[in-house]
Amino acid sequence: MLSNKNIHFIALLLAFLTGAISLSQEIIWVRVLSFATASRPETFAHTLGSFLIGIAIGAMVGRRICISKQDFISSAAWMLGLASFIFYFSLPIAAKITSADHYWPVLGMVCLTAAVAGGIFPLICQLSAVQGSAGKTVSVVYLVNIIGATLGSLFTGFVLFDKMPLNQVAGVTATAGAIAAALAFAMSKATVPTRFIGITFALLVAIAPTFLGKSIFSGFLENLQYEKKYPRDQPFKKIVQNRSGIITVDDAINPGDADIVYGGGIYDGRYAVDPRSPNGIYRCYMIAALHPEPANVLEIGFSSGSWAAALLRHEALKELQIVEINPGYLEIIKEYEEHRGIPEHPKVMIHIDDGRRWLRRQPDKVKFDFMLMNTTFHWRSYASNLLSVEFLNLCKKHLQPGGVVFYNTTGSDEVVHTAAQVFEHVTKVGNFVAASDSPFNINSEQRRKNLLRFKDDDGSPTFLRTAEFKSELERLVKMELPELGEKMRSSKKFDVITDDNMASEFTGRQGYWFSKKNSWANLFRKIKKN
């Protein structure tokens, strides 16, 4: 017979383990759905909401079990084991059925997993009530549950994700939950046959990742990725996973194409450097039309490294600072001849950091002639961090006189409109916007000379290598750069992207909460005044 003290200890142990495992499951679900939707800003809210609804439903079920006065420890063990089972086997199913615009069934799986585990906490509270004051003991249980949730999420997010691929992290989490369920069964007051069945079930779930993981997760990321085609029979050429995200590479299968790199499930570039390459890298060579002498350049976002390799061909370049948040990109370039030497190049300094944070930490005297960002799609989560008026003002602070910021609009006119609020002169090269306080007035003859300053390894001009490259040279020399500053600055059709409104991410933002008058920043200012 268990003493009250032992029962209270079991309750605390279950509270800790349940918190750690449940939050780990939630973090894994967030990564799964973020990868499947290319980190759309609403994905986290949908996942969290589904998880909380599940917990609420589970709490209602747990209350009914408490009223029925069943074996609380045994009931909690069944819930923990079933939650681990449903969680683990739902993931490969989710990869098969989800898409960028149709992931509601997967949210149902999130809700179901949370609902099964959500019934455990009321049972734990009921167990702990046998030890002294109910209010005090429940508070302690709640505290232990929060500690478990905090440590579990930190361990999963910062350690497991950095050491293991997603499917293995899911396996470790499921195994941990199943082992905890087996321990709970062993400590319960259930009959011997019931405990035997429960422990057997839990142990089968615990070993499932070891024996079944490879088969059931075959093609998991290929099926889960945002940009995908069905049926997909081409496995990824390379996969790199760490706590910063998931990088995948597709082998080029069409003549004249180049390997494609995806970051977080969506297109992030190609491993191609020449001006006529299919990744639109001619935009990088058009630095020749935007700045006469780009000696000190800052590149935020390394990705495939192709743009850095192209910049290094420019004989005016003296120093190239590269800031990349995910070190996995440096691992992938080792397989590409023109890219692998970039980190050791004497002109290159690479910083593994958030680009905005790195730039904010630089002293005022650090200035650049040119800033280049092949920015990700404007509608993705956190994209506004590199598109907002606040960030552009930070860039302006670190530009030399005549300096240029050159970055991808990904088709958003609001990005161009925002650039025009900070810089006097704005133009576009393809879907890139260039912004500066000096006019873009390099004439065609000087542009030609600047383009010929891009040199191959043997010192010969890149654009004179072949007849096709000479043709590309003429196309770039003649390419028009319209002055858009005044036109975009005065336009009333677009919103200015700010850190406050995140206008590029939330396109359906009309209404009370997204008006300037009722912004969160103004709300907090009013609170501070009062």
N, C-alpha and C positions, 0 to 999 in steps of 0.2 A: 504494500500500500504506500503510495507516494505521500510524503508529508507536505504541509502547506508551503514550507520553505522551498522544497524541491519543485513543487508545481509553479511557484513564483519564478524560480530560476528558469524553468522550461519556457514559461511565458516570455521572459525577457530574451531568451535565446531565439525563440521563434520570431519575436518582434524585430530583433536585429537582422536575422537572416532574411525575413520576408521583405524588409525595407531594402536591403542590399540587392536582393535578386530582382525585386519588382522594378526598381529604378534602373537597374542594368538592362532589363528587358525593354524598358521604355526608351533608353538611349539607343539601343540596337534598332528598335522600330523607327526611331527618328532618322537614323542613318540610312536604313533601307528605303524609306519613303522619300527622303531627300535625294537619294541617288536615282530613284525612279522618276522623280519630277524635276530633276536638275535644280534642286533647292529653290523651288518657288516659295515666295515669302509666306504664303498661307499654309504651307505644308506642316510646319511645326505646330501651328495653332490647331490644325485639324487633328494631328496625332495626339497632342496633349489633351485636347477636348475629348477625343475618343477614349483615351486612357482614364481620364477623370470620370467620365460617364460609366465606364466599366467598374471602376472602384466603387462608385455610388450604388450600382446594381448589386455588386458583390456584398457590400455592407448590409443591404436589405436582406439578402439571402442569409448572411451570417447572423443577423438578428433573429430570423426565424429558427435557425438551429439553436441559438441560445435559449429561446422560449421553449423549444422541445426538450431541452436538457439532455442532449445526446453527449457522447464522449467528445469533449471539445478538442482534445489533443489529436484524436484519431481523425476527426472531421477536418481539422487544420492540415493534417498530413495529406489527406486525400486531395484537398484543394491545392496544396503546394505541388504535389506530384502531377496532378492533372494540368495545372497552369504551365509547368515545365514541358509537359508532353505537347500540349496545344501550341505553345509558343514555338517550340523547335520545329515541329512538322508543318506549321503554318508558313514559315519563311519561304521554303521552295515553292509552295503553292502560290504565295503572294507574287513571286517573281514571274510566274506563268500568266497570271491574270491581270496584273496591274499595267497601267499605261499612264502617260503624263496627265491625261484629262479624265481618266477613269480609274481612280484608285479607292473608291468608296468601299468596295468589298474588303479591301485590305484593312481599312479603318474598322470594319466590323470585326476582323480578326484581332486587331489591337484591343478593341472593346471587350471581346470575349475573353482574351487572356487576362486582362485586368480584372474582369468580373469574377473569374474563378479565384484569382488570388486575393481580390478585394474582400472576400468574406472571412479571411483569416483574422484580420485585426479585431473585429468585434469578439471573436472567440478568445483571442489572447487577452483582451480586456476583461472578459468574463472570468478567465482563469486567474488572472492576477488579483481579482477582487477578493479572493480568499485570504489574502495577506494584508491585514490591517485596514486602514482607511481606503475606501474605494477611490476617492478623489486623488489621494497621494499616489497610490499604486498605478492607477491609469496614467497619471502624469509621467511617472517614471517609465512606463511602457512606451508612451508616446515619445519621450526623449530618446530612448534606446532605438526605437524605430527610425527616428530622424537621423540619428548617428549612423545607423546601418545604411540608410538610403544615401546619405552624404558620402560615406566611405566607399560604398559599392559603385556609385556613379563616378566618383573620382578614379577608382581603380580601373573600371571598365573604359572610361573615356581617355584617360591619360597613360595607362599602362598596357592593358590588353589590346586596345586598338593600335597601339604603336608596335606591338610585338607579333600580332596574329592577324590573319585575314578575317573578314566579317563572319564567314560561316564557322570558323573555329571559335571565335569569341561567342557566337550564339551557342555552340556546343558546350563550351566551358560553363556558360550561364545556366543552360538546361541541366547539365550534370550536377552543378552545385545545388540547384533547386531540388533535383531528385534525391540527392544524398541527404539533404536537409529533411526531405519528406520521409526517407527511410529511418533516419534517427528519431523523428517524431513518432512514427509508427512503433518503433522499439520501446519508446517511453510511455506509450499510451496505455489505457486500461482496457483496451479491446480484447476480445477473446483471442486465443492462440491462432485459430484458423484465419481470423480477420487480419491479425498482425502479419501472419505469414503471407497472405495474399497481397497486403499493402506493401510490405517490404519487397516482395518479388517484383511487383509492378514498378516500384520506385527504382529498383536496381536495373531493371530492363531499360527504363527511360535514361538512367545514368550512363549506361554503356552504349546506348543507341548511336550517339555521335561518333564513337570509335569505330563501330562496325558498319554503320549505314551512311555516315556523313559524306563520304566521297561520292557515293552513287546518287543520293537524293539531292545533293547540291551541285551535281554536274551541270555546267552551263548556267549557274545561278546568276552571276553578274551579267552575262551576255543577255539573259532574258529580262533581267531587272533594269538594265540601263535605259535611260530616257530616250536616247537616240538609238532605235533598234528596228530591225525588220524581221518579220515572221514569215516562214520559219527560218531561224538563224542557224546555219550549220558551220559558220566560221568562228572558231574560238578566238579569243583575244591573243594577239601576239605577245603581249606583255601586260602584267597587272602589278601595280605597286599600291599597297595599302598602308596607311599609317594614321595617326590621330588627326592629321590635317585633312584627310580625305582619301578618295579612291581615284587613282589614275589608271586608265586603260589605253591600250594602243591596238589599232587595227592595222593589219598588214595590207599594203596596197595590192589590189588584185587587177586593176585596170591599167592598160599601157599608158605611160606618161603620168600616172598618179604617184602619190607619195604616201607613206605611212601616216595615219591620222592619230592624234592623241586627244583623248577625252579627259576632262577634269570634272569630277563629280557627276559623271553620266552624260555630259554634253560636250559638243565639239570645242576643242581648245587650240587647234592648230595642226599643221603638217610639218613633217621633217623635210623641208625643202627650202633652199636658199636662193636659187637663181631667179632673176627678175621675172621670168615668164612662168614661174612655178604656179601650181593650182591653188596655193594658199593666199593669193592676192598680195604677195610680199612686195610687189611693185610700190605699194604705199610706203614701205620703209625706205626704199631708194629715193622716194620723192622728198626726203629730207633735203635733197639737193636744191629743191625749189623753195624751201621754207627757211633755211638758215645758211649763210655764206660760209661759216667756219664752226661747225659743231665739235669743238674740242673736248668739252666735258659734258657727258651725257648720262642721264639717269633713266634706267629702264625699270618700271614697276611691273612685275609679272614676267617670269622667265618662260614658262610653258615649254614648248618644244625646243627653245633655244635658237630657232631659225632666224628670228629678227636680230638677236644679238650677233649671230654669225654674219649676217648681212651688214650690220653696223660696223663690225670689225674690218670690213673691206674698205671702209672710207679712210683715206690717208690723212684726213684732217683730225681724226679721232685720237685723242691722247689718253683719255680715261673714261671707262664705262663702268658705272656703278649699277649693279643689278640687285633688286630686292624681290625675293620670292618667298612666299609664306610656306610652301610645301617642298621640303627637301627631296621628295620622291622624284621630282622632275630631273634632278641632277643625276639620279641613278639611271634613268631611262636613256639619257643622251649617250651613254657609254657605248651603245650599239651603233651609233651613227658617226661616220668618219669626220664630217665637217662640223660636228657639234661637240664631240667628246673632249676636245682640247680647250673649250671655252673657259672652264673654271681655272685652269692653270695659265691662261693667257696673261702676259705681263701687264696688259692694259685693263684687265678686268678685276673687279672686286665684287664678290657675291655675298649678300647678307640674307640670312634666313630669318625673315621677320615679316610682320604686316607692313605693307608699303606706307600707309598713312602714319602709322605709329613711328616707323623709322624716320620718316621725313620730319615729323613733329619734334623728334628728339635732336635733330641736327641744329647746331648753333647758327645764328643768323648769317655768319660769314660764309657758310657753305652755299655756293651758288652753282647753277648749271646753265649751260647754253641751250640745252635741249632736254625735254622730258618726254619719254615715249611710254605709252601704255596701250597694249593690245587688249583693252578692257573686255571682260566677259559680258554676256548679254545683260542689257540694262534692267531687265525685269527679274533677275535672280536676287535672292536674299543677299543683303549687304553690298549690292552693286553701287548703291547711292553713296557709299563711303568714298568711292573714287570718282563720283560724278557730281557731287553737291557743290554748291557755291562756296561753302566753308572750306572744302578741300582745295578747290581751285585758288582760293585766296592764299592758302598755305603754299601751294605750288608757286604762285606769283612772288611770294616772299623769298623763295629760293631760286629765282631766275636772274641771270645776268641781264643787263640792259639789252633789249632786242631778243631775249630768250623766247623760246616757243614751247608750248605744251601741245602734244600731238597724241590723240587717243581715239579709241573706237566708239562710235555712237551706237553701233548695232541697230541702226535704223530709227533711232529716237530723235525727233526734232527738238524735244525738250532738252536733250543733252546739248545741242547746238545753242539753243536759246539761253541756257544757263551759262555756257562759256562766254556768250556775248555780254552778260551782266558783269563779268569780272575783267575781261580784256577788250581793248578798243577794236582790235582787228581779228576777224574770224573768217576762215575759209574751210573748204572741204576737199579732201582727196578720197574719192570713192565714198565709203561710209565712215571715214575718219574725219575728225574735226581738228583743225590747227588753230591755236589761239595765241595772240601776242599783243603787246602794246606797241609794236613796230609794224609798219605795213609789210605785206608780202609782195615786194616789188622787184624780185630778182628777174631780170629779163631772160629771154629765151637763150641768148648766146652764153650768158653766165651760167644758166641752168645746165646747158650742155657740158660746159667745162666742169661743173660740179659733179655731174653724173659720171664723167670720165675719171673722176678721182676715186671711184670705187674700183679697187684693183684685185686681181686674182693673186694666188700665192706666188706666181712667178713675176709679179709686178706689172703685168699687162692689164689694160682696162677691161673690166668685166663686160661692158657693153659692146666691145669690139671683138668678142670671142667668136661669134658666128653671125651669119646673115640674119637669123631670127632675133638675136640680141640687138643687132644694129637697128632692126625695125622697131624693137621695143624702145630703144633709145629715142628714136624720132617721135614715137607716140608720147613718151613722157615729156619730151621737150615742148611739144605742142599742147599738152594738156592744160586746159584753162583752170585757173584758181579764182573763182568769183569772190569778191569781197561781200561777206554776209553780215558783218558786224552790226551796222545800223539797222538793217532790215530785221534781223532776228531779235535785236535788242528792243525794238519798238513793237514787236508782234504781241498781240493780245490773245492769241490762240493757244499759247503754251504756258505752263507753269514753270517757275524757277525751282529746280531740284535743290532741296535743303536737307540738312541732317534731321530737321524736324518733320518735314512732310514725306520724305522718302518717295518723292513723286514718281521716280522712274520705276520703282518696284510695285507700287499700288496704283495701277492704272484706273481702276474703278473707284475713285476716291472722292467723287462729288458728294456733297452733303455737309451736315453740320460739323462733324469732327475734323474735316479736312479743310475747312476754310481757314484763312490766315488769322482771322479774328479769334477763332476758337481753337487754335493750335495748342498742343500740349505745352509748348514753351511758354506761351502767354498765360495758360492756366496756372503753371507753376510760379510765374512771376506775380500773378494776382494773389496766390496763396502766401508767397513770401512777404508781399506788402501788408497783408492782413495779419 
